[in-house]
Amino acid sequence: MGGVTSALPHLSEFEVSIRLRQTTGREQRRWFVVWNALVDPRPASEIAIHADVSVSTVHNVISRYNRFGPKAIEGCENGIRRRCYLSKEEEAEFLKPFFEIAPTSEICVAGPIKQALEEFWGHPVHHSTVYRMLHRNGWREIVPRPVHPEAEEKTQEALKKTSRKS
């Protein structure tokens, strides 16, 4: 059995209970873990059962709360980019020359962007990295039209009737 898990009194029990009532979802569960550790310090396994979270979550939440205070609970974001080469701003700056090429009716393809990234980072990059970066920055894949806008329908129909089928 582990030791007693307790939280430092950054906030009083009453202030934690108010924040517990004002929040929802994951943040509410984190406040509930802190409230349990403040009101009734006990092993993390018991707090985990009471709060319906894992023992490692209890350890992580209490550790962050003890180190950083209430802002550690309120500022938690999920789904952040943890492993990235460039921030979103740096990506936008990197793609700026390619954005300038696009309005001049030149075709922008992922190949030159991939080569530029490999030169910039100094190692090979998977093509999906390039496509995800383009998607994050608002680019979309444009597919060629199935029919030329100046094509004559009569000529195409005549060609269909005279051509051999394979």
PyMOL commands that set and color helices and strands:
alter all, ss='L'
color gray80, all
select helices_A, chain A and resi 13-22+25-39+44-51+55-68+71-74+88-104+110-121+127-136+153-162
alter helices_A, ss='H'
color red, helices_A
select strands_A, chain A and resi 4-5+42-43
alter strands_A, ss='S'
color yellow, strands_A
deselect
rebuild
show_as cartoon
